[in-house]
């Protein structure tokens, strides 16, 4: 099975988490943490900064790696490095997603997460509780 290496930004501001709704592809309409594929020669941290700049026209500060999710979809294996991030500058402009929401730790479960992202919800709640 082919492995796809991606990065995801868990953007947190004042205890709220930024979630995006996919606007294209096989998983259209599912909710996810924004990000994308790591390009050749890039580190995971470089990739997440580039992806958020491209997808959301925003500069982020990468704080720490929260988790690496390993998930088997029917057609591929996903390896996703998930970073806690904050906004340095920009307004989170949706260029590829159809919708976005700021969710609290209480409302994190209120959207239909893509399967790989769903496993992060409890870890994010714990992170917000501690910080």
Phi, psi and omega in degrees: 000136181289138176258132175248123180264123180226170176233152178224141178257121173262091186275120183242134177218120180050044177079002178253149185244135182272122179241144180237149179257125184296134184253008186203167170077188184301328184254026179309141179081348176286152179267144184207170170269133186297152180160205180172195186287146173278127179274158181303133178086358181261146169277165179299320180295318177297319182297317183291323177296315179297312182300316181291325175298316182289315186279328189233004178054042186223141174265130180244159171254122178276118184271305183196159174280120178277317185192158168245116182269131173247119185219133178265108169275166182303325186254352182198163174259131179256129172242111190237113174278123186247116185252137169285129183225160172231158180278127173271314178200155181113170187241018179052062180279125182283111178256334183236343184262156180268341179201165176209156179213150167264124182245143174273172178298333178285329184259005180304329181274006187274356178244163181273089183290146169296150187306318182293326181283330183304323181294347181273342191303313181294321178296323178292318177302316179296319180298313180297319180302319183283334190251000000 
